[in-house]
Amino acid sequence: MAIKGKSESHGRRIRLGMVGGGNDAFIGGVHRIASRIDDRYELVAGALSSTPEKARASGEALGLPRIYDDFKTMAQREARRKDGIEAVSIVTPNHVHYAAAREFLKRGIHVICDKPLTSTLADAKKLVKAAADSDALFILTHNYTGYPMVRHAREMIAAGDLGAIRVVQVEYPQDWLSVEQDFKQAEWRTDPARSGAGGSTGDIGTHAFNLACFVTGLEVESLAADIQAFVPGRQVDDNAHVMLRFAGGARGMLWSSQVAPGNENALRIRVYGEKGGVEWAQEDPNYLWHTPFGEPKRLITRNGAGAGAAANRLSRIPPGHPEGYLEGFANLYTEAAEAILAARTGASPPDGVMYPGIEDGLKGVQFVSACVKSSGRNAAWVALDH
């Protein structure tokens, strides 16, 4: 697949719907922008809020042709239309993911869902079954897997450039919840009924966990977690220190925090093997550092000298021009578009197309559940529930 070149050679745009993402929702706007960057989708329907009045006002503000009061009605009616949606973006708070995704999956409509997969492990397992029973695709938007230099790091490790992996360090600190906040984005994320049992572990820890597994290709077998709610009265964790044991013997450490002043979105990963190491930071995403053991550190740049095929196929512009958060999201939407177009004819997606799916989502919820369980046992080692 060449992401450069846009959609004129790919036929008509994919008809897209959206659940959640109304006027005051940050992530809905991100998904809408991402779906448009490569011109592969057309947003034609939505149930953009749990409140019918807000859903209608939000849909009208976007000029949507079809506006629904709730996602169940939307799924039913769109499935009956000849020009109904082919895919739906689910960008609601976590506790709605399962019920919304299930309605569209059982009607054969492809699902593109924000992370984490669900708010509970029980719902995650039920959604895995719903996806298995459906002919529709399930895409989970762990958007950092769409960054070109993340793909390059994964390619290097898979090729054996670092040798056997020994140590994985990943962290995602933020500071925006260092004090109690009462606006919408903070309010639902700190409510266990809507976010799930995990706070920072679910919101950003799942990103760090997914990135560690995606880049290394390794599976976490067990973990030991010490999680805290430092802000008085907070019902979910806002900081977590987690030790990881990977299949094959590698060891790791994961830190997620939303009470670390001076950090905005400081996702960072370092991977060390017997032959060298790599390091990548999300806030400086076009650079990947590679250090072969005993040799000087080397800088690999997005679309620059040394960047490999896996990275270059996701790069749109020449080196030196920043690409980042929105483009990473857009890359997953375009990977999903390639898979959806292939599914129309029963073909396989083009070589190189990849995106997080339902199993990755389940692992993320298992991670959160294991962190909560381990911390409740004084940071005892806990196996991930498979």
C-alpha positions in Angstrom: 0.0 0.0 0.0 1.2 3.5 -0.7 -0.5 6.0 1.6 0.9 8.7 -0.6 -1.3 9.1 -3.6 -4.7 9.5 -1.9 -8.0 7.9 -2.7 -8.6 8.6 -6.4 -7.2 5.2 -7.3 -9.2 3.4 -4.5 -12.8 4.0 -5.7 -15.5 5.7 -3.6 -15.0 6.8 -0.1 -16.0 4.5 2.8 -19.3 5.6 4.3 -18.5 6.3 8.0 -20.7 6.8 11.1 -19.7 8.0 14.5 -21.0 7.2 18.0 -20.0 9.9 20.6 -17.7 12.8 19.8 -20.2 15.6 20.1 -19.5 19.3 20.3 -17.5 19.3 23.6 -15.7 16.0 23.1 -11.9 16.3 22.2 -11.4 12.8 20.8 -14.3 12.9 18.3 -12.7 15.9 16.5 -9.4 14.0 16.4 -11.0 11.0 14.7 -12.9 13.1 12.2 -9.7 14.9 11.2 -7.8 11.6 11.0 -10.5 10.0 8.8 -10.2 12.9 6.3 -6.5 13.4 6.0 -6.1 10.7 3.3 -9.6 11.3 1.9 -10.7 7.7 2.4 -14.0 8.3 4.3 -17.1 10.3 4.2 -18.9 10.9 7.5 -22.6 10.5 6.8 -24.3 9.5 10.1 -23.9 9.9 13.8 -25.3 9.5 17.3 -22.9 12.0 18.8 -24.1 12.2 22.4 -26.0 10.2 25.1 -28.4 13.2 25.3 -30.8 13.4 22.3 -30.8 17.2 22.2 -27.0 17.4 22.2 -26.7 14.6 19.7 -29.0 16.5 17.3 -27.2 19.8 17.9 -23.8 18.3 17.4 -24.9 16.5 14.2 -26.4 19.7 12.8 -23.2 21.6 13.6 -21.3 19.1 11.5 -23.9 19.0 8.7 -24.4 15.3 9.0 -27.0 13.9 6.5 -28.4 11.5 9.1 -28.6 12.2 12.8 -29.7 9.7 15.4 -30.7 10.0 19.1 -29.0 6.8 20.1 -26.5 4.2 18.7 -29.0 1.3 18.7 -31.4 3.1 16.4 -28.5 4.2 14.2 -27.2 0.6 13.9 -30.6 -0.8 13.0 -31.5 1.9 10.4 -28.1 2.1 8.8 -28.0 -1.6 8.3 -31.2 -1.5 6.4 -30.2 1.2 4.0 -28.5 0.5 0.7 -26.4 3.6 1.2 -25.9 2.8 5.0 -22.6 3.2 6.7 -19.9 0.6 6.1 -17.9 1.5 9.3 -18.5 3.3 12.5 -16.1 5.2 14.8 -16.9 4.7 18.5 -15.5 7.6 20.5 -17.5 7.5 23.7 -16.4 7.1 27.3 -15.2 3.5 28.0 -18.3 2.1 29.6 -20.3 2.5 26.3 -17.8 0.8 24.0 -19.1 -2.8 24.5 -22.8 -2.1 23.9 -22.2 0.2 21.0 -19.6 -2.0 19.2 -21.9 -5.1 19.7 -24.8 -3.4 17.9 -22.8 -2.6 14.8 -20.7 -5.9 14.7 -23.8 -8.0 14.7 -25.1 -6.1 11.7 -21.8 -6.6 9.8 -20.7 -3.0 10.1 -16.9 -2.5 10.6 -15.9 -1.0 14.0 -13.1 1.5 14.6 -13.0 1.9 18.4 -11.1 4.2 20.7 -9.1 2.6 23.5 -9.3 1.0 26.0 -11.5 -1.7 24.5 -14.0 -1.7 27.4 -14.3 -0.6 31.0 -14.4 -4.2 32.4 -12.7 -7.4 31.6 -16.1 -9.2 31.4 -17.2 -6.8 28.7 -13.9 -7.2 26.9 -14.3 -11.0 26.7 -17.9 -10.6 25.5 -16.8 -8.2 22.8 -14.1 -10.6 21.6 -16.8 -13.2 21.1 -19.1 -10.7 19.3 -16.2 -9.8 17.0 -15.5 -13.5 16.3 -19.1 -14.1 15.4 -19.2 -11.1 13.0 -17.9 -10.8 9.5 -17.0 -7.2 10.3 -13.5 -6.0 11.1 -12.5 -4.5 14.4 -9.9 -1.8 14.6 -8.7 -0.4 17.9 -7.1 3.1 17.7 -3.9 2.7 19.6 -2.7 5.6 17.5 1.0 5.5 18.5 1.4 2.3 16.5 0.8 4.5 13.4 3.9 6.6 13.9 6.5 5.9 11.2 9.5 5.6 13.5 7.6 3.3 15.8 7.1 1.0 12.7 10.8 1.3 12.0 11.7 0.3 15.5 9.4 -2.7 15.2 11.0 -3.6 11.9 14.5 -3.4 13.3 13.7 -5.6 16.3 11.9 -8.2 14.1 14.9 -8.3 11.8 17.2 -9.1 14.8 19.1 -5.8 14.7 19.1 -5.6 18.5 19.5 -9.3 19.1 17.6 -11.1 21.8 15.6 -8.5 23.8 16.6 -8.2 27.4 15.1 -4.9 28.8 12.0 -2.8 27.9 11.3 0.5 29.6 8.2 2.4 28.7 6.6 5.4 30.4 3.7 7.8 29.8 3.6 10.7 32.3 1.2 13.6 32.1 0.4 16.4 34.7 -3.2 17.5 33.8 -4.8 15.6 36.7 -2.4 16.7 39.4 -5.3 18.5 41.1 -9.0 17.7 41.1 -10.7 18.8 37.8 -14.4 19.2 37.1 -14.6 19.6 33.3 -16.0 16.8 31.1 -12.8 15.1 29.9 -11.4 14.8 33.5 -14.8 14.0 35.1 -15.6 10.8 33.3 -12.0 9.6 33.3 -11.9 9.7 37.1 -15.3 8.0 37.5 -14.8 4.2 37.8 -18.4 3.6 36.6 -17.4 5.1 33.2 -13.6 4.7 33.0 -13.4 1.3 34.6 -11.2 0.3 37.5 -8.1 1.9 36.0 -7.4 5.6 35.9 -4.0 6.4 34.5 -3.5 2.6 33.9 -6.6 2.5 31.6 -6.2 6.0 30.0 -2.5 6.1 29.2 -1.0 3.0 30.7 -2.8 0.9 28.1 -1.0 3.0 25.4 2.4 2.3 27.0 1.6 -1.4 27.4 0.5 -1.7 23.8 3.5 0.2 22.5 5.9 -2.1 24.4 4.3 -5.2 23.0 3.9 -3.8 19.5 7.5 -2.6 19.1 9.1 -5.7 20.6 6.7 -8.3 19.4 6.8 -9.8 22.9 3.9 -10.9 25.1 3.7 -10.0 28.8 3.1 -13.0 30.9 2.9 -11.5 34.4 3.3 -8.2 36.2 3.7 -6.6 39.6 2.0 -3.2 40.1 2.0 -0.5 42.7 -0.8 1.9 41.9 -1.9 5.0 43.7 -4.6 7.7 43.8 -2.6 10.7 45.1 -5.3 13.3 44.7 -7.5 13.1 47.8 -10.9 11.5 47.1 -10.0 10.2 43.7 -11.5 6.7 43.1 -9.1 5.5 40.4 -5.3 5.5 40.1 -3.5 8.5 38.9 0.0 6.9 39.1 1.3 3.4 38.5 4.7 1.7 38.7 4.6 -1.7 37.0 7.2 -4.4 36.6 6.8 -6.7 33.6 7.9 -10.2 32.8 7.8 -11.1 29.1 7.6 -14.5 27.5 11.1 -15.5 26.5 12.8 -13.9 29.5 12.9 -10.2 28.8 12.1 -7.9 31.7 10.3 -4.5 31.7 9.2 -1.5 33.7 6.2 0.7 32.9 5.3 4.0 34.5 2.0 5.8 33.9 1.2 9.0 35.7 -1.2 11.9 35.4 0.2 13.7 38.4 3.7 14.4 37.1 4.1 18.2 36.8 6.1 19.3 33.8 4.9 16.4 31.6 2.3 16.9 28.9 2.2 13.7 26.8 5.7 12.3 27.4 5.3 8.8 26.1 8.7 7.2 25.7 10.1 3.7 25.0 13.6 2.3 25.3 14.4 -1.3 24.2 17.7 -3.0 24.9 18.9 -6.2 23.4 22.2 -8.2 23.4 23.4 -6.2 20.3 22.1 -2.7 21.0 19.2 -0.5 21.9 16.6 1.9 20.5 14.9 4.9 22.0 11.8 6.9 20.8 9.9 9.7 22.4 6.4 10.7 21.3 6.9 14.4 21.8 9.8 14.2 19.3 8.3 11.6 17.1 10.3 12.0 13.9 13.5 10.7 15.5 14.6 7.2 16.5 17.9 6.7 18.2 19.7 3.4 17.6 22.9 2.5 19.5 24.7 -0.7 18.4 26.7 -2.0 21.4 30.2 -0.4 21.5 29.4 2.1 18.7 28.3 5.7 18.6 24.6 6.5 18.9 22.9 6.9 15.5 19.9 9.1 14.6 17.3 7.8 12.2 14.8 10.3 10.9 11.3 9.9 9.5 11.6 9.6 5.7 15.3 10.2 5.9 18.4 8.2 5.3 18.2 4.9 7.1 14.5 4.8 7.4 13.0 1.5 6.3 10.1 0.5 4.2 7.7 0.0 7.1 8.3 3.6 8.2 8.4 5.2 4.7 5.0 3.7 3.6 3.4 5.7 6.4 5.2 9.0 5.7 3.5 11.7 3.6 6.0 14.5 3.4 9.8 15.0 3.1 12.0 14.7 6.1 12.3 17.7 8.4 8.6 18.5 8.3 7.0 17.3 11.5 4.4 14.6 11.4 2.9 13.4 14.6 -0.3 12.8 16.5 -3.0 13.5 13.9 -1.0 11.8 11.2 -0.5 8.7 13.4 -4.3 8.5 13.9 -4.7 9.0 10.1 -2.3 6.2 9.4 -4.5 3.8 11.4 -7.6 5.1 9.6 -5.9 4.5 6.2 -4.7 1.0 7.2 -8.3 0.3 8.2 -9.5 1.6 4.9 -7.3 -0.7 3.0 -8.6 -3.7 5.0 -12.2 -2.6 4.5 -11.7 -2.2 0.8 -10.2 -5.7 0.6 -13.0 -7.1 2.7 -15.6 -5.9 0.1 -14.3 -8.5 -2.3 -13.0 -11.1 0.2 -9.4 -10.2 -0.7 -6.4 -9.9 1.6 -5.2 -6.4 2.5 -2.0 -5.2 0.8 1.3 -6.3 2.2 2.3 -4.3 5.3 -1.1 -3.2 6.4 -1.5 -3.6 10.2 -3.5 -2.2 13.0 -4.4 -3.1 16.6 -7.4 -5.3 16.8 -9.7 -7.0 19.2 -7.1 -9.2 20.8 -4.9 -6.2 21.4 -7.8 -4.6 23.1 -8.4 -7.6 25.3 -4.8 -7.6 26.4 -5.0 -4.0 27.3 -8.0 -4.6 29.6 -6.2 -7.6 31.0 -3.3 -5.3 31.8 -5.5 -2.9 33.7 -7.3 -5.7 35.6 -3.9 -7.3 36.5 -2.5 -4.0 37.8 -5.5 -3.5 40.1 -5.4 -7.1 41.3 -1.6 -7.0 41.9 -1.6 -3.6 43.7 -4.4 -4.9 46.0 -2.1 -7.8 47.0 0.8 -5.5 47.9 2.3 -5.5 44.4 2.3 -9.4 44.2 3.1 -10.9 40.8 -0.1 -11.6 38.9 -0.5 -13.5 35.6 -2.4 -11.7 32.9 -5.9 -13.3 32.7 -6.2 -15.0 29.3 
